[in-house]
Amino acid sequence: MPLLISGCVSYQSSDFVQNIDQRYQAGQYLAAAEAVEQQLGFMDVKTGELQPVVARSGEVLLHLEAAENWRLAGNPRRAIAHYDALENLFKDKDVQGSARKLGENVGAALVNDAVRSYEPPPAERILTNFYKALAFWSLGEKDNARVEFNRANERARIAVERYQDMINEAERENRERSGDAYRNLQSSGVKNALRQNFPNMDQWQVYDSFVNPAVAYMNAMFLAAGSGSDIGQAETLLTRVNGMVGGHPIIAQDLLNIRERGRLRGGVPQRWIVFESGLSPVYGEKRFSIPWFTMNAFIQVTVALPELVNRTSRGTVNGVALANQTVEFLPLARMDRIMQTEFQKRWAATVSRAVVSAASKAILQDRMAKEFGPLGNFAGMIYANASASADTRGWHAMPEQWSLAKMPATQIAELRIPYGSGMATTISLPANKDVLIYIKQPSSNAAPYVELFYL
């Protein structure tokens, strides 16, 4: 796939990705989904006929984009088909053999991290199961939704072990490196260069674990709802969320009701609104030089590392009204904190691979200079600079934040969600029914996706 070839153009700057992003941000979910289907070869361009979804190895990101755009376009079955394909691809990646992993690590050292097959971080895997759970819930298939919520919880647990293994592996690899390489990695010059180019990382307010508070909250609402409810597990999840977000009055009240009454509400029926808005950060590339000592000389080598870059999402919860009264939202979760949590965990391994890759090219440049003189030195320098590239791949349909509101459901009322220039989506809500209203809107220009779950 041309859009995944690195070294010349970053993932998010490729024409295809930008085209999909523009359609998604404009709320053109069907057009975005069909464009990805054509790219995957699952849609006849002339007839528009869709073919069965087959898991395409190496196309995780395309399946992710297709799945979520189909869900937002109102086709949960097609979305689930792509999410099923992703489940198979995740399993293949999880059981990938050591020989293949070693080959990819060697390739990363010779070229860059983007030659490795894409391995979605926990945030993307968890949201995959979360959105799939919402799709099943919207279809009334609660047993399947429960399975996906359970998988989302399990992925958060596995992530803790996975990243600890990654940290241990990076430390082991560093210890096993040759003396010169290890000393260079630990040198003050390398550490200072990293500190100068990533000065704010130590100040990030990361979550303590890989749990997404919004996913856990929605899971708790699902478990506490209707027949077949699991109040005990709902209480466990709400307790965890309450501890993560701290001092949230709606969550605290929900938790109190479950503990004291065994249900989500204490008195009159309620309306809960979860608003998923905006655009998550993406990965950009930062290139800079670090000092490196070879056996023969001191040189400067070019390193390229990923960095989290905020997008101008133009997403807002302002203006949402219920019965002509402005809805007051409170923050629930932020995607940047979730991504920062993961970024910090894998930082040491990412730096180690990038620096060793740069050093390998520097040594090659040094040898070419010795053997071929100035021409060899120039050729080695060109290769080193051209192949220095960070892995900037990532799922772009993730939100900036989740917000939460709650109010009584004692009267028939209209929910109004504005978008674009003076337009709005309006939903009529019945009286005296507990309902969870889930809204997703990537930008203020996009028509919102709205789903009602009666509890």
N, C-alpha and C positions, 0 to 999 in steps of 0.2 A: 504493500500500500504506500503510495507516494507520500500521504500525509503523515506517516509515521517514520519516514526516513529522516535522520537527524544529521547534524554536522553542517547543514546549509541553512535550514530554516527551522525554527522552533515549532513545537506542536501547535500552540495556540495561534501562531501567526500564519499558519497555512491557509490557503484560500478556502478549502472545503470546511475546515473547522470554523472559520470566521463566518461563512455563509450559514452554517447550522446555528451558530450563536445568535446571529442577527434575527433569524426567523424565530428562534426560541424566545428571545427577549421581546420580540414584537407580539408574542402570543400566537404565532403561526405554527402551532404544534403539528397539525396534519402535514403541512408542507415540509417541515423539518423531518418528520418521521418518514415520509415518502422519499425524501432525498437520501436518507441513510439506507433505506431499503434498496434503492437503486444502486447505491455504492456497494452494498453487500451482495448484490445480484439476486435479491429475493423479489424484485418487482419488475414486471414487463413495462418498459418505458412507453410502448405504443398503446397497450390495452389497459395499463394500470392494474393488472391482475397480480395479486400477491401469491408467492410461493410459500410452502411450509418453511418455518424457521429451522435452520440447522446451525448448530454451534460452530462458528468459524474460528478456528484456532488463530490466535494472534489478533483477533478483532474484538477484544473485550470492550474497548471504549465505544466502538460503533454500536454494539449490542446495548450498552448502557444508554446511549443517546436515543436509540430507536425505542427502547422500552419505555422510558419516561415520557417521551413525546407522544407515544401512542396512548399512554394512560391519560395524559392531559387532554388529548384529542377526543377522549370519550370511547376508546376502544380497549377496555381492560384485558380482553382475551388475547389480543395481539401483544399487548405489553407483557402479559404473563408468559407468553411463548418465548419472548426474548429473555425475560428474567430466568426462565427455565434453562435456556441455552447458557446463560451466564453461570448458573449453578454447576453445570457440567464443566465449563471452562475453569471455574474456581477449583473444582476437584482435581482436574488435570494438573493445575499449577501446584496444588498442595502436595500431590504425590510425585511431582517431577523428580526424576532420578538425579543422583549426585553427579553423574558424569555430565549430564546436560547443564546442571547448575555450574559445574566447574568450567565447562566450555564457555558459558555466558560470562562468567567472571573474567576469564582470560580475554574474551572479546572486549569487555568493558575496559580492561587495562590497556589494550592496544588502541581502542577507538574512544568510546565514551559509554556512559551508563545507558544511553538510549538504545544500544544494540541488544540489551537484555530484553527478554519478553516482558510485556507489561504485567506487573503484579499489583492489583488494586490494593490500596491501603485499607485499614479497617473501616474508616469512615465511609468509603464507597461500598464496601461489602455489606456493612450494616444497613445502609440506606437501600441497597438492592432488596434485601429481605423486608425492610420496612414498607417500601412502596409496593412490593408484591403483596404484602399483608393487607394494605389498604385496598388494593385492587380486588382481592378475594372478598374482603369485608363489604365492599360496595356491591358485589355480586350476591351477597347473602351467604357465601360459603365460609362460615365461621370456623369450621374445623381446619380448613386449609389456611385461613388467616392465622389461627392459633399456631400452626406449625411454623409459619414464617416469622411471627413475633418471637417464638422460641429460638429460631435460628439466629435472629438478630441478637438476642441475649447471649447466645453461645459464642457468636463471633467476637463480642466484646470481651468475653472471658479468655478466649483463645488468643486474642491480640496481646494481652499482657504477657503470656508465655512466649508468643512468637517474637515479640520485640526484645524480650530478655535473651532469647536464643540468638537474635541478631547482634545484640550488644556483646554477648560472650564470644560469638564467632569473630567479630571485628577485633576484639581484644586479643584473641588467640592468633589471628592472622598477623596482627602488628608485632606480637612477640616473636613470631616465626620469621619475620622479614630479616633480610640481611642487616648487618650492623649499620651500614651507612644509611639505608632506607629508614630504619627505626629511629636513628639519631636525627635525621632530617624531619621526620614526622613530629618528633618531640621538641624540635628546636624553637627557640624564642621567635625567630623570624617567621616561621610558619604560623605559630600561635598569634603573633601580633597582626599578621595579615588577615587572619580569620576574624579576629576581634574588631579590627577596623572596618571590615566589610559587612559584618553582621553584629553591629553594636547593641542592638536592642533585644536580642534573643533571651538574655537572662531576665528581662523584665516582663516577658510574656506571662499572662495569667492563664495558665493551662489547667485543664481538668485533671483530677487525681487519677482517673482511669480512662478507658476508651469508651465508656458509656456515653451515649448521646442522650442528654436529658429529655429532649423532645420525643425521641423514640420510646424511651422508657415510660414517659408520661402517657403517651397514646396507648401503649401496651397495657398500662394499669387501667385506663378507661375501658379498654376492650374487655379486660378480665373481670371488671366490676359490673359489667352491663348484663342485664337480662338473665334469661335462663342459662344454666350451666356456668354461672359466674364462679370465679376463684378469688374470693375476697382476701384470703391469706396471701396469695402471691401478689395481688394488687396492692395490698398494704406494704409488702416488702419493696416493691418497685417505687411506690410513692415516697416511702421513707428514704430510699436512695436518692431520688430526685430532689426531695426537700433538703437533703444534706448538701447536694451539689450546688443548687442555686441559692439557697440560704435566704430566709426571711420572705418567701413568696407567699402573700396572703391567700391566694386562691388554692395553691397546692397545700398549704397548711390546713386550710378549711376542709378540703377534700380528704386529706389524711385523717383529720379529726372525725369527720363523719363516718369514714370506714371503720375506724377503731371503736367508736362509741355506738354506731347504729348498724354497722355491717352493710352500708350502702353509701353512694356518692353524695346524696343530698340529705339535708336534715329536715327541711320543711317543704315549701312549695317546689314544683318542678323547675328545672334550671336549663339554661342554654349555655353551653361552653363553646367558645370559638378559639380554635388554634389557627394562627395565621403564619404560613410559611412564605417569606417574602425575600426579594432581592437576589443577589448573585454572590456566590462564595468567592473567596480569593482563588487565583490561579497561580500556577508556578511559572515564574520568569527565570531568566538566566542572568547571573552576575559573573563577569570575567575579571580576573585580576592576576597579578604576578606574585609569585612567592620565590624566596631565595632557595637554591638547591645546590648542594655540594656533591660533585661527582669525584671520582678517583683523581681526576686531573685538573678540575677547575671549579670555580664558583660561577653559577649561571642563574638567570631568572627564567622561570618556567610559567607558562600560562595555565591557570586553573579556571574551570567553569563549574559553578555550583548552582543548584536551584535556590530560588528565594520565593517566598510567598508575596504575591502582589495583589492588593485590593482592587476590585473592579468598581467602577462607578455604576451602581446598580439602578439608581433612580427608583428603588423600591421603597414603599412607605405604607404604614398601616393607618396613616392619618386619613380622615374623611369617611371611614366606614361608619355607617349609621344604622341603628335599629329603632324602628318606630320614630324616625326623625330625630333621635337622640344620638350624639356622637358616642361611639364605643370606645371605652378607655382600655387600652391594651397594656399589659405588663410584660417585660422580657421573660422569655423562657429558656432559650439556648442560642448560642452564637456559633456559626460554623467556623469562624476564624480560630476560636479557642480550641475546637475539636481538631482542626488541621494542625494547629501549633503544637498540640499535645503529641501528635504522631511525628511531626517534623523533628521535634526535639529528640524523640526516642530513636529515630533512625539517623540522626545527624552524624554521630561518630563514624558509622559505617559508610555513609555517603561521602564524607570528607576523606576517609582513608582511601576509598576506591578512586576518587577524583585526583587526589594528590599523587598516589602511586601511578595512576595512568599518565599524569603529566610528567612525572619523573622518568617513566619508561621511555617516553618520547624524547625527553631531554638527553637521556643516555644515548638513544639512537642518533640524535642530532650530533652529539659529541663524537660518536664513532664515525659518522659520515663525514664530519669535518676533518677528522684525522686521515681518512682514507682518500677522500676526494677533494680536500681543500675547501676554499671558499664556496664553490658551487655546491658541494655536498652539505656544507653548513647551511646554506640558503635553502636547499631542498628540504632538509630536516626541519628547519624552522617553519617553513610553509606548511608541512604536514602537521606539525605539532599544533600550530595555531588554528588550522582549518578543522582539525578533528577534536579540538577542545570544545565540548558542548555538554550542557547539563540536560538531564532528563526532565522535561517540562510537561510531560503527559499527565492528564488528569480529566476527571469527569466534570464537565462544565455546567450540568443541570442541577447542581447543588445550590442551596439557598444561602443567603447572608445570615438569616436569623429566623427564629420562631418566636411568636408572641402569643399571649394567652389572655382571654377575657371571659367573664362569667356574669350572667344576669338572670333574673327571674323570667319564667316562661308562663306568666299568668294571663297574657292576652295574645290574640292573633297579632302578628307584627310582620313588617317587611324589613328584610336585611338588604341594605344598599351598599355595594362595593364599587367605588368609582374607578375608572381607567380612561386613558387617552384624553381627548379634549371634550370634556363635558359628558362623556358616556358613563354608563353604570350597569352592573349586573344586579338584578333585584331577585330576591328569594322570599317567597311567602312562607312564614313559619306558623304552625298551629299553636294553639294555646294548650297549656297543661300537659305538655309532653317533654320529658328529658331528651335533649338532643345535643350531640356533638357536631359542630359545624367545622369542617376542615377546609381551609382556603389556601391555595398556592398561587402566587403571582410573582413572576420573576422581575417585572418592572412595572412602573406605574402606567406604561403604555399598553401593557398586555391585558387582555380580557382574563379575569381570574378564573381558575378552576375551583369549583365549589362542590363539596360532597357532604351530604347529611347522613349521620349515623344515629339512629334513634336508640337510646339506651334502655 
